[in-house]
Amino acid sequence: MAKVVLLCAIAIVFLSCGVARAEQAAGAEAKTSGSGLFSGTLGDSLWTVIAFVALLLVLGKVAWKPLLEALNARQSHIEEQLKSAEDMRQRAEQMLDDYKQQGLSTLRQAVEQAQRHQQEVAEKTRQEVLAIRHRAQEEIESARAAAMQELWKQAGDIALRVGSEVLGRTLTGPDNQHLVDEAVTRIRQNGGSP
């Protein structure tokens, strides 16, 4: 880089000298002929072209090439960042879709679990109701049997009292039992009606 700057400085010195000589020559000619923008000699034009070409070469080596490389590097970097951002956007969208699916799946599972729990509670309640109903029927049957037994006993007592009133005598224990058994058997055969 230092060599390029040194070469540029030497080229500028030489060009300055050439331009100064051209101006002296032009000044001498200008005195003889009118001055104008394109008035000058072929040597002046040649030195100008050489100076311009040298300036282009120096700028091409020193400024333009590194500038273009830097711009190309920046463009590549920006393109990579855009591509990376696009990839990240696509990954984010994919993750969002995955989370949505996962959320829906979790919601479905929760609904199914709630329905299963509801069915289990309903089944358990139904079983408890059936058990309570069964116990109530057993208690009713037991109470009915006890009531029937009490009824038969009272019916026997009534029959003994009626028998002693009708017959006018007191029956003995075996006679009593025999009459009660006959009355109970007849009542049972008739379905509870005398």
C-alpha positions in Angstrom: 0.0 0.0 0.0 2.9 2.4 0.8 4.5 1.6 -2.6 1.3 2.5 -4.3 1.1 5.8 -2.5 4.7 6.5 -3.3 4.1 5.7 -7.0 1.1 8.0 -7.0 3.1 10.8 -5.5 5.9 10.4 -8.1 3.3 10.3 -10.9 1.6 13.5 -9.6 5.0 15.3 -9.4 5.8 14.3 -13.0 2.4 15.3 -14.1 2.7 18.6 -12.4 6.0 19.3 -14.1 4.5 18.4 -17.4 1.4 20.6 -16.8 3.7 23.5 -15.7 5.7 23.2 -18.9 2.6 22.9 -20.9 1.2 26.1 -19.2 4.5 27.9 -20.0 4.3 26.9 -23.6 0.6 27.7 -23.7 1.2 31.1 -22.1 3.7 31.8 -24.8 1.3 30.7 -27.5 -1.6 32.5 -25.9 0.3 35.7 -26.2 0.6 35.1 -29.9 -2.9 33.6 -30.5 -6.1 33.9 -28.6 -6.7 31.9 -25.4 -9.5 29.3 -25.3 -10.5 26.1 -23.7 -9.2 23.9 -26.4 -6.3 26.0 -27.3 -3.1 24.2 -26.7 -0.5 22.0 -28.3 -0.6 18.3 -29.0 1.9 17.8 -26.2 -0.4 19.4 -23.7 -3.2 17.2 -24.8 -0.9 14.1 -24.6 0.3 15.0 -21.1 -3.4 15.5 -20.0 -4.4 12.0 -21.4 -1.3 10.4 -19.7 -2.1 12.1 -16.4 -5.8 11.0 -16.6 -4.8 7.4 -17.4 -2.3 7.3 -14.6 -4.9 8.8 -12.2 -7.3 6.1 -13.3 -4.7 3.3 -12.8 -3.7 4.6 -9.4 -7.4 5.1 -8.3 -8.2 1.6 -9.7 -5.4 0.0 -7.6 -5.7 2.1 -4.5 -9.3 3.2 -4.2 -11.7 1.5 -6.6 -10.6 -2.1 -6.2 -10.7 -2.1 -2.4 -13.9 0.0 -2.5 -15.6 -2.5 -4.8 -14.3 -5.4 -2.7 -15.7 -3.8 0.4 -19.0 -3.1 -1.3 -19.2 -6.7 -2.6 -18.3 -8.0 0.8 -21.0 -5.8 2.4 -23.5 -7.0 -0.2 -22.6 -10.7 0.5 -22.9 -10.1 4.2 -26.4 -8.4 3.8 -27.5 -11.3 1.5 -26.4 -13.8 4.1 -28.2 -11.9 6.8 -31.3 -11.8 4.7 -31.1 -15.5 4.0 -30.5 -16.2 7.7 -33.4 -14.0 8.7 -35.6 -15.8 6.2 -34.5 -19.2 7.5 -35.2 -18.0 11.1 -38.6 -16.8 10.0 -39.4 -20.1 8.5 -38.2 -22.0 11.6 -40.3 -19.6 13.7 -43.4 -20.3 11.6 -42.7 -24.1 11.8 -42.3 -23.8 15.6 -45.5 -21.8 15.8 -47.3 -24.5 13.8 -45.8 -27.2 16.0 -46.9 -25.4 19.2 -50.3 -24.9 17.8 -50.6 -28.6 17.0 -49.2 -29.4 20.4 -51.7 -27.1 22.1 -54.6 -28.6 20.1 -53.4 -32.1 21.0 -53.2 -31.1 24.7 -56.6 -29.5 24.5 -58.1 -32.7 22.9 -56.4 -34.9 25.6 -57.8 -32.6 28.4 -61.3 -32.8 26.9 -61.1 -36.6 26.5 -59.8 -36.9 30.1 -62.6 -34.7 31.4 -65.1 -36.8 29.5 -63.6 -40.0 30.9 -63.6 -38.5 34.4 -67.2 -37.4 33.9 -68.2 -40.9 32.7 -66.3 -42.5 35.7 -68.1 -40.2 38.1 -71.5 -40.9 36.5 -70.8 -44.7 36.6 -69.7 -44.5 40.2 -72.8 -42.5 41.1 -75.0 -45.0 39.2 -73.3 -47.9 41.1 -73.9 -46.1 44.4 -77.6 -45.4 43.5 -78.0 -49.1 42.6 -76.3 -50.2 45.9 -78.6 -47.8 47.9 -81.6 -49.1 46.0 -80.6 -52.7 46.7 -80.0 -52.0 50.4 -83.4 -50.2 50.6 -85.2 -53.1 48.9 -83.4 -55.5 51.3 -84.5 -53.4 54.2 -88.0 -53.2 52.9 -88.2 -56.9 52.4 -86.8 -57.4 55.9 -89.2 -55.0 57.4 -92.1 -56.6 55.4 -91.1 -60.0 56.6 -90.9 -58.7 60.2 -94.3 -57.0 59.8 -95.8 -60.2 58.3 -94.4 -62.2 61.2 -95.9 -59.7 63.6 -99.1 -59.8 61.7 -99.3 -63.6 61.9 -98.5 -63.5 65.6 -101.3 -60.9 66.2 -103.7 -62.9 64.0 -102.9 -66.0 66.1 -103.6 -64.1 69.3 -106.8 -62.8 67.9 -107.8 -66.3 66.8 -107.1 -67.6 70.3 -109.2 -64.9 71.9 -112.0 -65.4 69.4 -111.8 -69.2 69.8 -112.0 -69.0 73.6 -115.0 -66.6 73.3 -116.8 -68.8 70.7 -116.0 -72.1 72.3 -116.4 -70.7 75.8 -113.4 -72.5 77.1 -109.8 -72.0 77.3 -107.8 -73.9 74.9 -104.6 -75.7 75.8 -101.3 -74.9 74.4 -101.3 -77.7 71.7 -104.9 -76.9 70.8 -104.0 -73.3 70.5 -101.0 -74.0 68.3 -103.0 -76.3 66.1 -105.8 -73.7 65.5 -103.2 -71.0 64.9 -101.3 -73.1 62.4 -104.5 -74.0 60.5 -105.6 -70.3 60.4 -102.2 -69.2 59.2 -102.1 -71.9 56.5 -105.6 -71.0 55.2 -104.6 -67.3 55.1 -101.5 -68.0 53.3 -103.2 -70.2 50.8 -105.8 -67.5 50.1 -103.0 -64.9 49.5 -103.6 -63.0 52.6 -107.4 -62.8 52.5 -109.4 -64.8 55.1 
